[in-house]
Amino acid sequence: MWLIFLLVAFIIFVFYRPFKFWIIDPWLIHRDLWAQGIPGRHIPIVGEILNFRKSIQDENPLGYGAALAAKFGDYYHVSFGPTARLDTCDPELINGVLKTNARCYHKAYIMRLVLGVLLGNKNLLMAEDDIHAQHRRLIAPVFQHQNMNSMISLMIDVTKNLMKKWSTAADVARQDNKPLVLNIHEEMANLTLDIVTSCVFGTEIVSDEKMHHTIYRIISESLELMEKRLYNMTAIIPIVNRLPLPSKRCIDKCLREGKSLVRQIVDNRRKGLTKSACKGPDLLDLLLAASSSDKTNKLTDEEVYEEALTFVAAGHETTSTLMTWTLYNLANNPDICRQLEAEVDSVLSQVDEITPATLSLLTYTEAVVKESLRLHQPVPAIVRMAVKDNTLVASDGKEIHIKKGTGIFINFYMLHHSEKYWHEPFKFDPSRFDNKQSDKLILPFSAGPRSCIGQNFAMLEAKIMLALLVRHFRFELEPGQKFTPKIIVTMRPKYGMWMQVSPRT
Ligand code: HEM
């Protein structure tokens, strides 16, 4: 008798929990949303993963969300794997999730799987609730304008180093009667990695080829592996995602390498063996100072390592994709490019004088960057998970009761391309930002208490790089290439971006 009882209990334990996770919980959420009149569809177990994977194979990852929105509207429910979620590009619903009801949401399990395995969970990007609030309070002063301004000269130097290499390479190519052709995405990835690593850690890391290469490899390799694990579902299935499969072992190795590298850099700085390369303190100095100034809330060593690595990971690929798509948009719109060159030529004197004062005069440059952030936002979507029942209100006044466990997919791409809010949304037109009104509908850095803490840094860096690049070079797209977006957290060009780069005479 006891044996039978134990056997039944064991079977319930083994089968019920997965059954509840994969079948019952998602079904209850979909049923509830249907009952509220929210349109949508439910594909059990795999959800939309196979459809999404097909859209990637068809080289149209963005078209898939657009097709769902065309069918169901600005908010609808679907599943991704076992998670039932509400997908939306409605500005009021987004505002509710990111701002008014922010306390009811955490980063989605899927984000934790993609980024948490690389960065850990005790950093600003991944931490939740009180730990997040404590880190945000400590770290926010690091990104104040006055600290950012002391990094201007370093950003200029690093950009000029790259331009010097390009000038030499262009001279060599000219001697062979050929244009200089570069994969601009790779060039921008190296440039932004150099800028962010030198602003975080000092120049020691940039001059050390091996360290530089290791950081680049760790970030790109682990993101690639995570993408594979996501689409073959090994990252999603509980227990399976912990098995020491080759992909998991490789990611764990990347994480160990990354942490030990950062640990070495932090320890060297603490011992005074290295110093900031900025005019003032660099981000590592500021992070160490912030973490030791508040004795009761100080960050542990482990947290300092994680935060420093997070700055590099969060600030590298995002800004490089922004720059790549900006140069692509300019190459496709020569009139806009000439207007930008005219502004940059008139504001910067012969000696490329870039200061906070000259930067504030580069208003068209800023509009070009913002329009690129709208048209090709580096982070096209983010995902949240409701950790409490709550109610959201959509722009049409509809109240939606969200159950704990519902995922929310915030589709910035659709918001930024909606004909409801933007005239000719697929046109690259920086003049839309003459009107401050547009700022309310563009959310490339997200919004609310979890908005991008590095946005001042990113805007400053992008303006400096763009002003210097267009002042000295012209960019033309090499014919015959495909511009397919590839999305793994950021939206980069899948096959690179090949351009003819010629010095301006
Ligand atoms: C064009 C460049 C950038 C874009 C488009 C961008 C975009 C974003 C977005 C959309 C988020 C919210 C993510 C979410 O809620 O899931 C975010 C968060 C964050 N970003 Fe950025 N980012 C950029 C540059 C940077 C830079 C340069 C840094 C640091 C040096 C940085 C550090 C962070 C951090 C630490 C967070 C987490 C903030 C928090 O949760 O409190 N980002 N970023």
Residues whose N, C-alpha, C, O or C-beta is under 5 A from the ligand:
A	BS01	HEM	L124 L125 F311 A314 G315 T318 T319 L322 P378 V379 I382 P444 F445 S446 P449 R450 S451 C452 I453 G454 F457 A458
